[in-house]
Amino acid sequence: MSGKNQHVVQRENGWAVRGENNQRDTSHHSTQAEAERAARNIAINQKSEVLIHGENGRIRERNSYGNDPFPPKG
């Protein structure tokens, strides 16, 4: 992976996209779906991953948009 992984996380007033190890959020959104779309666009551009956190803060889904080092066979 060449760019920063993007995390979709819940905030008090909606959802945010935050680059891995960044101190501030990249963008804020009213719905999780909007935040996912924004994170996906950044990850595609940077060839990185999107990690979607649920309401409990745990990662519930992760999608790779880069050069996956372990692609599935077939």
N, C-alpha and C positions, 0 to 999 in steps of 0.2 A: 504494500500500500504506500502511496506517495504522499497523500494529503492527510489532514487531521480527520479523525473519525468524528461524526456529528451525532450528538445526543439529543433526543426529544424528551423533555422533562416537564413535569407539571409545575405550575406556579400558582400563586394565590388567585390571580385573575385570568388564568388560561394556561397556555402551553408555550414553551420556549424551545429554541434550537440553540445549542451551545457546542462550540468546538471543543474537542478533548483538550484538557488542561488549560482552557481559557478561563480568565477570571470573570468575564462578563458574558452575558447571553448575546448571540448573534442577532436573533430576531424574536419577537413575541407574536403570538397568534391566539385567537379566541377559541379555536378548536384543535384537538389533537391531529385531526386529518390535515388541516392547513399547515401545521408545524411539520408533519411527516413529509408533505410535498416539498416544502422549502428545504428541509434537510436532505431529501433525496436529490434535489437539483444541485445543491452544494457538493454532495458526495459524488455525483456523476462527474461534475466538473473537476473535482480534486482526486478522483479515482480512489475513494476511501469507503468507509462503512457507515451505515446509519444504525444506531442503537436506540430502540424505542422503549422507553421506560413506562411502566403502568402507573396507575394512581398510587400504588404502594411504594414506588421508587425503584422497584426491581426491574431488571431488563426482561422484557417479555418477547422481544423480537429483534433480530439483527439481520441486516441485508448488506451484501457486499456489492459495490459498484466499481471495483478496481480489478487489478490483476490478482485474482484469488490464488494464493500459493498452493492450495490443495483442492483443485477442481474435482467435482465428482466424475467418475468414469461412466461413459455411456451417454 
